[in-house]
Amino acid sequence: MEWVYLSVLRSTIIVGFILFIKYDETPNYIFPIIINIIVGIFSLIYLIYFFRNDKNIIDIISSPKYYIYSLVLFFVTFISYYIIKISPNPAYFRTFAVFEIILLLLFTIYYNNHFSINLQGVIGIIFGCISILLITLDNII
């Protein structure tokens, strides 16, 4: 049950962060670049502190998948920053978190044979799709 409390804390922090990004006046794309550099420094400190005695850390770091993930995350960070800046309401950006949940649920059902979905889950997916449409198409309808 600890994950629920941590998820609420994370969501609260993310809301504040999104609002800060929306109304911040930093020019161009300097903000995500600076943030990523600082996060990289903190991550390096964490890595050095907690894995200083691990002999396999160089093998782990040199794996190509981490460079691909990093490139994808870098791209997603810039897209997210741009979407937050141009969206009429910062909440619209997070509306698509429901879409992410739906995709994750469907992929989990497809790839994990031990996971099944009940009627409540199907209804949740349908309501999630409807909510995305209602929120994002409010200016069109």
C-alpha positions as CSV (number, residue, x, y, z in Angstrom):
1,M,0.0,0.0,0.0
2,E,3.0,2.2,0.3
3,W,3.0,2.7,-3.5
4,V,-0.3,4.6,-3.2
5,Y,1.1,7.2,-0.9
6,L,4.2,7.6,-2.9
7,S,2.1,7.9,-6.1
8,V,0.0,10.7,-4.5
9,L,3.2,12.5,-3.4
10,R,4.7,12.1,-6.9
11,S,1.5,13.4,-8.6
12,T,1.5,16.4,-6.3
13,I,5.1,17.2,-7.1
14,I,4.5,16.7,-10.8
15,V,1.5,19.1,-10.8
16,G,3.7,21.8,-9.2
17,F,6.4,21.2,-11.7
18,I,4.1,21.3,-14.7
19,L,2.6,24.6,-13.4
20,F,6.1,26.0,-13.0
21,I,7.1,25.0,-16.5
22,K,3.9,26.5,-18.0
23,Y,4.4,29.9,-16.4
24,D,8.2,30.1,-16.4
25,E,9.7,32.7,-18.6
26,T,13.0,31.0,-19.4
27,P,13.9,31.6,-23.0
28,N,13.9,28.9,-25.7
29,Y,14.6,25.3,-24.5
30,I,17.2,26.3,-21.9
31,F,15.0,25.0,-19.0
32,P,14.9,21.3,-20.0
33,I,18.6,21.3,-20.9
34,I,19.6,22.8,-17.6
35,I,17.3,20.5,-15.6
36,N,18.6,17.4,-17.5
37,I,22.2,18.5,-16.8
38,I,21.5,18.9,-13.1
39,V,19.6,15.6,-12.9
40,G,22.6,14.0,-14.6
41,I,25.0,15.4,-12.0
42,F,22.7,14.1,-9.1
43,S,22.5,10.7,-10.8
44,L,26.3,10.5,-11.2
45,I,26.7,11.4,-7.5
46,Y,24.2,8.7,-6.6
47,L,25.9,6.1,-8.9
48,I,29.3,6.9,-7.4
49,Y,28.1,6.8,-3.8
50,F,26.0,3.6,-4.0
51,F,27.9,1.6,-6.6
52,R,31.5,2.5,-5.8
53,N,32.4,-1.1,-4.9
54,D,30.4,-2.8,-7.7
55,K,32.9,-4.3,-10.1
56,N,30.3,-4.9,-12.9
57,I,29.1,-1.3,-13.1
58,I,31.2,-0.5,-16.2
59,D,29.6,-3.5,-18.0
60,I,26.2,-2.3,-17.0
61,I,26.8,1.3,-18.0
62,S,28.3,0.3,-21.4
63,S,25.1,-1.5,-22.4
64,P,23.6,0.1,-25.5
65,K,20.1,-0.1,-24.2
66,Y,20.8,2.7,-21.7
67,Y,21.9,5.0,-24.5
68,I,18.8,4.3,-26.5
69,Y,16.6,4.9,-23.4
70,S,18.4,8.1,-22.7
71,L,17.9,9.4,-26.2
72,V,14.2,8.5,-26.1
73,L,13.9,10.2,-22.7
74,F,15.7,13.3,-23.9
75,F,13.3,13.5,-26.9
76,V,10.3,13.0,-24.6
77,T,11.5,15.7,-22.3
78,F,11.6,18.2,-25.1
79,I,8.2,17.2,-26.5
80,S,6.7,17.5,-23.0
81,Y,8.2,20.9,-22.5
82,Y,6.9,22.1,-25.8
83,I,3.4,20.7,-25.3
84,I,3.1,22.3,-21.8
85,K,4.2,25.6,-23.2
86,I,1.7,25.6,-26.2
87,S,-1.3,23.9,-24.6
88,P,-4.1,26.3,-23.6
89,N,-4.3,24.6,-20.2
90,P,-1.5,22.6,-18.5
91,A,-4.1,20.0,-17.5
92,Y,-4.6,19.0,-21.1
93,F,-1.0,17.8,-21.2
94,R,-1.7,15.3,-18.4
95,T,-5.0,14.2,-19.9
96,F,-3.0,11.8,-22.0
97,A,-1.7,10.1,-18.9
98,V,-5.0,8.2,-19.1
99,F,-4.1,7.1,-22.6
100,E,-0.7,5.9,-21.3
101,I,-2.6,3.9,-18.6
102,I,-4.8,2.3,-21.2
103,L,-1.9,1.4,-23.4
104,L,0.0,-0.1,-20.4
105,L,-3.0,-2.1,-19.3
106,L,-3.6,-3.5,-22.8
107,F,0.1,-4.3,-23.4
108,T,0.2,-6.0,-19.9
109,I,-2.8,-8.1,-20.8
110,Y,-1.4,-9.1,-24.1
111,Y,2.2,-9.9,-22.9
112,N,1.4,-11.3,-19.5
113,N,-0.8,-14.4,-19.6
114,H,-1.3,-14.4,-15.9
115,F,-3.1,-11.1,-15.9
116,S,-6.8,-10.9,-16.8
117,I,-9.1,-8.0,-17.0
118,N,-12.6,-8.0,-15.6
119,L,-15.7,-5.9,-16.6
120,Q,-14.7,-3.1,-14.3
121,G,-11.4,-2.8,-16.1
122,V,-13.1,-2.7,-19.5
123,I,-15.5,0.0,-18.3
124,G,-12.5,1.9,-16.9
125,I,-10.8,1.8,-20.3
126,I,-14.0,3.0,-22.1
127,F,-14.5,5.9,-19.6
128,G,-10.8,6.7,-20.0
129,C,-11.1,7.0,-23.7
130,I,-14.3,9.1,-23.4
131,S,-12.6,11.4,-20.9
132,I,-9.7,12.0,-23.3
133,L,-12.1,12.9,-26.0
134,L,-14.3,15.2,-23.9
135,I,-11.3,17.1,-22.4
136,T,-9.2,17.5,-25.5
137,L,-12.1,18.3,-27.9
138,D,-13.8,20.9,-25.7
139,N,-13.1,23.7,-28.1
140,I,-14.3,21.8,-31.1
141,I,-17.7,20.6,-29.9
